[in-house]
Amino acid sequence: RQGYWLRFDTPCCDPAIYGVPGHPMGGYDLLTQTISLSEGWNMISGISVAAEGDDIDDPGDILVEGSEYGFSGTYYPAESIEPGQGYWVRANADGAITIAIGAGGAGKITEPVNYLKNANYLTITNGDGLTGMPLHFGATVPENEQIRYGLPPLPPAGAFDTRFSDDMRYTEDMGTIEIMNNTKSLSIDYYVVNQEKWILTFNDEEHLLERSGVIELDGTVNSVTLRKEGTVPGSFSLKQNYPNPFNPTTQIAFELPDPQTVNITVWNLTGQQVATVHTGELNAGLHSYSFDGSHLASGAYIYRINAGPYQATKKMLLMK
């Protein structure tokens, strides 16, 4: 079996009842289904009626708890598997599960322990009113439980998505949040539930997060950085730009362990410098800068950072 994304150019139809030409299946209800899963993320569908946790039989205990996600303009944690809808699930090994009413499974849809329950969090909403999943910060999760808070592969272009750059729903003390958005505005609602202070940065503008509040962003912002006040990276690191490929803007992020004079430049593959992204003094921390390639032709480019004793380069792809 294979899963597919369906794109609807207008909001005219409920995808669950949208007609697709094909061969009749005899008009019977599908009340049980055994699904083979591969280790990692798998796209599945359910049976003819809604199925919940106790309707999933997982004899090999391969389903990662809390890893079921549906999609409605953006990802959301699934509490049930509805007829006609597709879902991402994550398996920790190859194997098979069976979906059937009363299958007597272990109830994998609901997380038994939520390590993010008391952590700080924020949500990002786009200009169409779609809100991404809560992203938590300041959370500590046991190493063997971290897999439960990973996110599925990115949705197709044109969807709305927010996540930390390591495809996680949380960070412990610092991280970059990547934003997939095609609307003109964004807003960040944040809730700091303890006495900590956090710094949110985009285009190198810093915003102090305390208690709760809202920050408005231009819709072209495609990443922000988040760190606990006083947190300093342990080493230098240049991140892969996001998005990549891009058109025409992308974000370049890097970690700086101590203050330095920083130069970020862009070069074509013939060795010509085509842009300067930033030149100047920067403090230690996690930094992110936007690069606009609207004046350049489609193709591959190199971005380079020089910061005192630290140098690094990476390749990025502009596709117009």
N, C-alpha and C positions, 0 to 999 in steps of 0.2 A: 504494500500500500504506500501511496505517496500523498502528501498534503500540498495544497496550492493556495496562494493568495489570489483573491478575486478583487478587482478594482471596479468601483462604480463611479462614473463621472458625475452623476446627479444623485441626490438623496431620495430617489423616488421609491426605492424598494427595500424591503427587509431581506438581507442576504439569506436568512433562514428559509424563506419561501420563494426565492428568486428562481424562475424556471430556467433550466439548462437542458438543451436537447440531449437525448440519450435513449437507451433501451429500457423498457419497463422491467421492473424486478418482480412482478407478480402481485403487488399490492399488499404484501405482508409486512408486519412490524418487525423491526430488528430489535430483539429484546436481550440479546447476549452477543458479545463480540470479544474475541481474543486478539490482542494486538502485540506484535513483536516489536520490541524496543531495542535500539542500539545505545551503547554508553554515550552520554551527552544529551543534547537537546533533540526532542522528537516532536513532530507535529501529528496530532491525533484528532479523531472525532469520536462521538459517543454512540449511543443507541437511540431508539425511537422515543424515549422518554428521558426526562432529566435524571442524571445520576449524581449521587453525592459520595462522600468518602466511604461509607459502609457498603457501597455498591461496587467497589473496586477490589478485586482479589489479586493480591500481589504476593504469590507464594515465595518468590525469591528475594523479597524485600529490596527491590531494585529502585523503586520510586524515591526520589529525594523529597522529603517532606516540605510542603509549602511551595513546591516549584511549578504549580499549575497556573498558567496565565492565559487569559482570553484577550481579545482585541476589539476595541470599539473606538476607533480614531486614535487610541493610544492603549498601551498595555494596562491590564488590571489583574490583581490576584483573583483567580476563579474559585468560587465556593461550590460550584456544581458544574457539571458538563452537560450543556443543553443540546437538544437535537439540532442537527444541521449546522452547528458551529464548529470551528476549528480551535484547537488549543495547543499550546506548547507545554510539554512536560519534560522533566529531566530525569535520566536514569543514571545510577552509579555503576551499572554494568549491563551487558547484553542480557536479554531475557524476555519474558512475556507477562502481560497482565490480562485479566479478564474483567470486562465491564458487564454487569448484569444486576438487576434489582435484587437486593438481598444476598449479594455474592459473599457477604461475610468477611470483607476485607478489613484492613487495619485502620481505615479512616484516614487516608493520606492527604485529603484535601485541607484539613485543618491542622495548623501547626500546634503541637502539644506545648511547646515552650517558645515564647516570643522574646528573644533577647533584645529586641529593639523597642519594647513596650515603653520603657521609661527614658528613652534617649531623646535628645533634641532632634527636631526635624524641620524640613521645609518642603513646600510644594511649589511647582511652577505651572502657571496657567497661561495659555496663549490667547491671541486676539479672538479666536473663535469660541472661547470659553472651555476648551479642553484642559483638564488638569492632569498632570502626570502623577505617578505614584509618589507617596511620601518618601523623601530621601533623608536618612537619619545620619546624624553626626555626633561624635562623642560616645559612640557605642563600643563595647567590648564583647566580642563573640568568640567562644572557644574555637580553636582551629578546626576541630572535627565537625563543627556545625556551620562553618562559614559558607559552605556550598549551598546551603538552603537560601541564602540571600543573594544569589547570582540572578542575573536577568537573561531572558532569551536573546537570540540574535536580533540585530536591529531590524525594524520593519522596513518596508519599501520606501523609497523617496516619496515625499509628500505627506507622510504620516507625522505625528507628533510624538516625540520621545525624549525623556530626560533620564540620565543615569550617571553614576560615577564612571570615570574613564576605564576602570578595570571591570566594567560590566556588573557592578555591585549596587545594592540598594543602600549601602551605608559606608561610612569611613570612620576610623577611630580618631585621628587627630588632624589630618589634612587630606585634600583630594581635589581633583578637577571634575566638575560636573559638565557633561556634554549635552547639548540641546539640539534636537532636530526639530525645526520649526519653519513654516512657510507663511506665517501671518506677520502683521506689521508691529505687533506689540507683545510684550511678555510681562508678567508680574510674578514676584517671588514673595510668598507668605512664609514667614519663619517663626519658629517657636523654640526659644531657649528655655528649657525647663529647670535648669540649675543656675548657679551663680557664675558660670563660665562666660567668657567673652570670646566671640568668634569674629574673624575678619573675612568678609566676602569681597572678592576683587574681580572686576571685569574692565578691560581696556586700561588696566593699572589704576583704576579708581577704587579706593578702599571704602568699604561700608562696615561699620561696627554693628554686630548683631547682639542685642541684649533683649531678654524677655521676649517680646513679640513685635512684629511690624510687617510692613509691606514695602518692597522695593520695585519700582517700575523700570523696565528695560526696553530698549529698542528691539524690534523683532529680528534685527540682523545679528544680535549677539548669539553666538553658537557655543560658547563655553564660559564658565565662571570658575574661579578657584575659591576654595574654602579651607581655612585653617584656624586652629585654636590660637588665641593670642599668646605670644611667647614661644610658639612652636617653631623650631628652626630645622630645615632638612639636614640630614646627616651627611649627605653627599650631593654633588652636582649631577643633574639629570636633565636632558633635553627630551621632551615628549614628542610623539608623533603628532603632526598637526591634525586638527579635527574641524570639519569633516575632511576626508580624503578618499577619493577625489573631491574637488570643491569647485563652486561656481557662484559668484566670483570671490567670496570671502571665506577665510578659514582662520582658525585660532592656533597660535603657537604658544605652548606653555613650557616652562622649565622650572627646576628647583635650584636655588642658589644657597649654599651653606654659609656664606659670609658676604659682606658688602663688596661690590666690585663695580668697575666701569664696564657696562655691557653694550656690545654692538651686535645687532641682529640684522643680517643682510640676506638678500635673495639673489641667486645666480642662475643663469641658463646653463644648458649642458655644454656650451662652447666656452664657458669660463668668463662670461661677461656679467658684471653686477647689474641687476635690473631694478633693484629696489632696496631701500633702507627701512627696516621696520621700527627699530629703536636704537638710539645712541644716548647714553647717559648713565649716571650713578644709580644703582639700585641696592636696597637693603637685602639682607638675607630673607629668604622666604620662597613662596610659590608664586610665580608671576605668569601672566598670560597676556598676549598681545594679538590684536586682530590684523590680518594682512588682506588687503584688497587687490586682487589680480585683474581687475576689470580692464586695465590698460595693456595687458599682456595677451599674447596668443595662446591658444590651447597647447598643452604639452607638459613635459616633466621639468621641474625646477628643483634646485637645491637651496635649502635655507641653512644658514650658518650662524652660530653664536660664538662670540669671543668674549670671555669674561675673566680677565686676569689670567690665572693659570689654567682656566677651563676653556676648552674648545670642543665643539661637536657640530656635526652636519647630519641632515636627513633629507630624503627626497620626498617631494609632494607632486601631485598631479592636478593640473588645472584643466577642466573639461567644460567647454562652453557649448 
